[in-house]
Structures are given as C-alpha cells and as structure tokens.
Amino acid sequence: MKLLILSGRSGSGKSIALGALEDLGFHCIDNLPASLLEALLRQAEAEQRPGDFAISIDARSLPGELQSVPARLALLRKAHPRLEVQVIYLDAETATLHRRFGETRRPHPLTTQGLLLTDALAREHELLEDLRARADLLIDTTRTNVHSLRDQIQRHVGHHHPRLTTLMLRSFGFKHGVPQDADLVFDVRFLPNPHWETALRPLTGRDPSVVAWLASQEEVETHAEELRDTLQRWQGRLEASGRAYLTVAIGCTGGQHRSVYLAERLGDTLSPYFGQVLIAHRELHTLGRSASSNKSDRP
C-alpha cells in the first residue's frame, strides 16, 4: 500500500493533481485532517481494501494539524513497515498565484482571517514550510498548464496504473436512435446481415452460431481489424492527453447481431491496451461486462 500526501500553496494546481491521481487508481481524499491518517490506514487494513491512497493536506487544516504532519508520517512509517509514504508538494511564483486567483475569483482560504491575498500567500508559505522541506517531489507549476501538470504527475507515479483510459464499447441499433453520450460512433450497417438468415434471425451477436457466421464473412473480419487498429492507435494519444474515459458506440440496424458481435470482438482484442474495457449492449439490455475480467459470461 502507498500513502501519497499532496500539499502546496492554494492555486498551485492541487485539485488538478488530485484528479490525475484518481485517474491513476488512487483512492483520493481532499483536506483530510492529519490526525485521521492512522484511523484511515487501520480501517483499510481491517477491510483488506486494496489500492493506494492520495490525501490532500494544505492550509485549510488547523495550524496544529499542519505542524503535526511530519511527526505523524514518521510514526506511520514505523507502525506500518510495508507502507510506502511519499509527499508531493506543488508551488508557483507568488505573482502567478495572484493572477490565478484573479482569474478564478475564488477566495484564498486564509483571507477569511482578514488577510489580504499577498499576506495570505505569505502566511500559507510559513504554515507549509516544514511539509515543503520534507517533500519527496517538488513541482513548480508557474509555467505549466493543466495538461502538462497531469502529465508530470502521471510520469512520476503512473507505474501504479500503466493503462489509464477506460474504454466503453456500446452496441446499439440506429432504428432506436444514436446514443447521446458516445464520443465516437461507428456505423456498421454496410456489413453482411445475419438477419436475412432465417435460423439466425432470432439470435444475437453473442450466440455461437451467429458468431461463427459473422467470423466467416471476410468484410466483417477486415472491418473488425480496422476498428481494432484505429482504437489501439488512438489509445496512446488519449492517455497522453489525460483522457480517462472513452465511449465508443457501434451501430447496426437493429442492434442485435453485427454491432453486438463487433463490440464483443473488439472488447477481447483491445483489453490488453486499455486500463479497463467495458461492454454494454443497449438493445439487449445487458450492461457493464468487463472484457478483461468477466469472460465467463460469454455463451
């Protein structure tokens, strides 16, 4: 288990970093009091909950809580020898933080104490100084944008989840309408149709006889390979852009045969390349199959 403490001055990009860590598979908690860290780990161990934790601790905490963080982390390392603890600290030039607060028009957490923004940023630096000095990784976000910050976080800790993007493959029938939440839509109505085979008409693209019939059609196999190559090629670009979820809709006329077969076929061949591959058949009312972990539900 890994415990990653994320801290830094307000406006330095902690929310973006926490989102990137969540995409990497971390259990993320924002603004957890340091005094609850031990209780969190005990509960996770008692429940045998797998995975790593990313905890954001910053100036919103009480001063006493902040001052205790280094000592608490040292105690956690002793009490949990197998626990890997890492501190990431984000910061930026004061002028940059000023500009960001001006753009977002959100208040600094310490301005509620009657401090001007300049004084609040200076006070925040004092409160977090010990934590900053003990950081394993210091990231200056002065000249970084959202995408570059996410990329830095993923490069430093991305080995926890090397495949980031979840791919949802959804079959559907055009005669029932195109799914509104699809990122990409592929029309496969030009492919040979099992509907015109009397014995196959009442079956679906998951039934062995329909699978065998479609697999024997050269056009179907060629198009399946083309779709596979396209999505596999795009996976790297999606991951690099920080895209965590992609919904691909595959449609035939009724959503019963061709689209179902291709969604299943692509799910099996693409599962090594994505963090998770989910398959849903809208017209068959079957949802949420994972191509990588639930193969046993194939007929």
MOHU-V822013 format. One record per residue. N is the residue number from 1. RES is the residue in one letter. SS is DSSP state (H for helix, E for strand, - for the rest). OMEGA is omega as a letter, one per 30 degrees, with the letter a starting at -180 (* if undefined). D_LAST is the distance of its C-alpha to the last C-alpha in Angstrom with 1 decimal. Layout:
BEGIN
<<N	RES	SS	OMEGA	D_LAST> <N	RES	SS	OMEGA	D_LAST>>
END
This chain:
BEGIN
<<1	M	-	l	37.4> <2	K	E	l	39.4> <3	L	E	a	41.8> <4	L	E	l	42.8> <5	I	E	l	45.9> <6	L	E	a	46.3> <7	S	E	l	49.7> <8	G	E	a	52.3> <9	R	-	l	54.6> <10	S	-	a	53.5> <11	G	-	a	52.6> <12	S	-	l	51.6> <13	G	-	a	47.8> <14	K	H	a	46.4> <15	S	H	l	44.0> <16	I	H	a	42.6> <17	A	H	l	42.4> <18	L	H	l	40.7> <19	G	H	l	38.1> <20	A	H	l	37.5> <21	L	H	l	37.1> <22	E	H	l	34.6> <23	D	H	l	32.5> <24	L	-	l	32.8> <25	G	-	l	31.2> <26	F	-	l	34.4> <27	H	E	a	34.9> <28	C	E	l	37.9> <29	I	E	a	40.7> <30	D	E	l	43.7> <31	N	-	l	47.2> <32	L	-	l	46.5> <33	P	-	a	49.9> <34	A	H	a	50.5> <35	S	H	a	51.4> <36	L	H	a	47.8> <37	L	H	a	46.3> <38	E	H	l	46.8> <39	A	H	l	45.3> <40	L	H	a	42.2> <41	L	H	l	41.7> <42	R	H	a	42.3> <43	Q	H	l	39.7> <44	A	H	l	37.1> <45	E	H	a	37.8> <46	A	H	a	37.9> <47	E	-	a	34.5> <48	Q	-	a	33.2> <49	R	-	a	32.1> <50	P	-	l	31.0> <51	G	-	a	32.3> <52	D	-	a	35.7> <53	F	E	l	38.1> <54	A	E	a	40.2> <55	I	E	l	43.2> <56	S	E	l	45.6> <57	I	-	a	49.2> <58	D	-	a	52.1> <59	A	-	l	55.3> <60	R	-	l	53.8> <61	S	-	l	54.1> <62	L	-	a	57.4> <63	P	H	l	59.8> <64	G	H	l	59.8> <65	E	H	a	56.0> <66	L	H	a	56.2> <67	Q	H	a	59.0> <68	S	H	a	57.0> <69	V	H	a	53.9> <70	P	H	a	55.2> <71	A	H	l	56.3> <72	R	H	l	53.1> <73	L	H	l	51.0> <74	A	H	l	53.2> <75	L	H	l	52.8> <76	L	H	l	49.0> <77	R	H	l	49.0> <78	K	H	a	51.0> <79	A	H	a	49.1> <80	H	-	a	45.7> <81	P	-	a	46.2> <82	R	-	a	42.7> <83	L	-	l	42.7> <84	E	E	a	43.1> <85	V	E	l	45.3> <86	Q	E	l	46.0> <87	V	E	l	48.1> <88	I	E	a	47.7> <89	Y	E	l	50.7> <90	L	E	l	50.8> <91	D	E	l	54.2> <92	A	-	l	55.9> <93	E	-	a	59.5> <94	T	H	l	61.2> <95	A	H	l	62.0> <96	T	H	l	58.3> <97	L	H	l	57.4> <98	H	H	a	60.2> <99	R	H	a	58.8> <100	R	H	l	55.2> <101	F	H	l	56.5> <102	G	H	a	58.6> <103	E	H	a	55.6> <104	T	H	a	53.3> <105	R	-	l	56.1> <106	R	-	a	54.6> <107	P	-	l	57.0> <108	H	-	a	57.3> <109	P	-	a	56.5> <110	L	-	l	60.1> <111	T	H	l	61.9> <112	T	H	l	61.5> <113	Q	H	l	64.2> <114	G	-	a	66.6> <115	L	-	l	66.3> <116	L	-	a	66.4> <117	L	H	l	63.3> <118	T	H	l	65.3> <119	D	H	l	66.3> <120	A	H	l	62.9> <121	L	H	l	61.4> <122	A	H	l	64.2> <123	R	H	l	63.7> <124	E	H	l	60.0> <125	H	H	l	60.7> <126	E	H	a	63.0> <127	L	H	a	60.5> <128	L	-	a	57.7> <129	E	H	a	60.0> <130	D	H	a	59.2> <131	L	H	l	55.5> <132	R	H	a	55.9> <133	A	H	a	58.1> <134	R	-	a	55.3> <135	A	-	l	52.5> <136	D	-	a	50.4> <137	L	E	l	49.6> <138	L	E	a	51.9> <139	I	E	l	50.7> <140	D	E	a	53.2> <141	T	-	a	51.6> <142	T	-	a	54.9> <143	R	-	l	53.7> <144	T	-	l	49.9> <145	N	-	a	47.7> <146	V	H	a	44.5> <147	H	H	a	42.4> <148	S	H	l	44.6> <149	L	H	l	44.7> <150	R	H	a	40.9> <151	D	H	l	40.9> <152	Q	H	l	43.5> <153	I	H	a	41.6> <154	Q	H	l	38.3> <155	R	H	a	40.2> <156	H	H	a	42.0> <157	V	H	a	39.2> <158	G	H	a	36.1> <159	H	H	l	35.1> <160	H	H	a	33.5> <161	H	-	a	30.7> <162	P	-	l	30.9> <163	R	-	a	28.1> <164	L	-	a	29.2> <165	T	-	l	27.3> <166	T	E	a	24.2> <167	L	E	l	22.2> <168	M	E	l	20.4> <169	L	E	a	18.3> <170	R	E	l	18.3> <171	S	E	l	17.2> <172	F	E	l	19.6> <173	G	E	a	21.4> <174	F	H	a	25.1> <175	K	H	l	26.1> <176	H	H	l	25.4> <177	G	-	l	27.3> <178	V	-	l	26.8> <179	P	-	a	25.8> <180	Q	-	a	29.2> <181	D	-	a	28.2> <182	A	-	l	26.7> <183	D	-	l	28.7> <184	L	E	l	27.5> <185	V	E	l	26.2> <186	F	E	a	24.9> <187	D	E	a	25.2> <188	V	-	a	22.9> <189	R	-	l	24.1> <190	F	-	a	26.0> <191	L	-	l	23.0> <192	P	-	a	22.1> <193	N	-	l	20.4> <194	P	H	l	17.8> <195	H	H	a	19.4> <196	W	H	l	22.2> <197	E	-	a	20.2> <198	T	-	a	20.5> <199	A	-	a	17.5> <200	L	-	a	15.2> <201	R	-	a	17.1> <202	P	-	a	15.4> <203	L	-	l	11.9> <204	T	-	l	10.7> <205	G	-	l	10.3> <206	R	-	a	6.6> <207	D	-	a	6.3> <208	P	H	a	7.1> <209	S	H	l	10.6> <210	V	H	l	11.4> <211	V	H	a	10.4> <212	A	H	a	12.6> <213	W	H	a	15.3> <214	L	H	l	15.7> <215	A	H	a	15.7> <216	S	-	a	18.5> <217	Q	-	a	20.6> <218	E	H	a	23.2> <219	E	H	a	23.9> <220	V	H	a	20.4> <221	E	H	l	20.2> <222	T	H	a	23.8> <223	H	H	l	23.2> <224	A	H	l	20.2> <225	E	H	l	22.6> <226	E	H	l	25.3> <227	L	H	l	23.5> <228	R	H	a	22.4> <229	D	H	a	26.0> <230	T	H	a	27.4> <231	L	H	l	25.5> <232	Q	H	a	26.0> <233	R	H	a	29.7> <234	W	H	a	30.1> <235	Q	H	a	28.7> <236	G	H	l	31.9> <237	R	H	l	34.0> <238	L	H	a	32.1> <239	E	H	a	32.5> <240	A	H	a	36.1> <241	S	-	l	36.8> <242	G	-	a	35.4> <243	R	-	a	32.5> <244	A	-	a	30.1> <245	Y	E	l	27.5> <246	L	E	l	26.3> <247	T	E	a	24.3> <248	V	E	l	23.1> <249	A	E	l	22.1> <250	I	E	a	20.6> <251	G	E	l	21.5> <252	C	E	a	21.1> <253	T	-	a	22.8> <254	G	-	a	20.5> <255	G	-	a	17.9> <256	Q	-	a	15.1> <257	H	-	a	14.3> <258	R	H	a	16.3> <259	S	H	l	16.6> <260	V	H	l	13.0> <261	Y	H	a	12.2> <262	L	H	l	15.3> <263	A	H	l	14.7> <264	E	H	a	11.5> <265	R	H	l	13.4> <266	L	H	l	16.5> <267	G	H	a	15.1> <268	D	H	a	14.1> <269	T	H	a	17.5> <270	L	H	a	19.7> <271	S	H	l	18.8> <272	P	H	a	21.7> <273	Y	H	a	24.1> <274	F	-	l	23.8> <275	G	-	l	24.5> <276	Q	E	l	21.2> <277	V	E	l	18.5> <278	L	E	a	17.0> <279	I	E	l	14.7> <280	A	E	l	15.3> <281	H	E	a	14.6> <282	R	-	a	17.8> <283	E	-	l	17.5> <284	L	-	a	14.1> <285	H	-	l	15.8> <286	T	E	a	13.3> <287	L	E	l	15.3> <288	G	E	l	15.9> <289	R	E	l	12.9> <290	S	E	a	14.7> <291	A	-	a	13.6> <292	S	-	a	15.9> <293	S	-	a	15.3> <294	N	-	a	12.0> <295	K	H	a	9.5> <296	S	H	a	8.0> <297	D	H	l	6.3> <298	R	-	l	3.8> <299	P	-	*	0.0>>
END
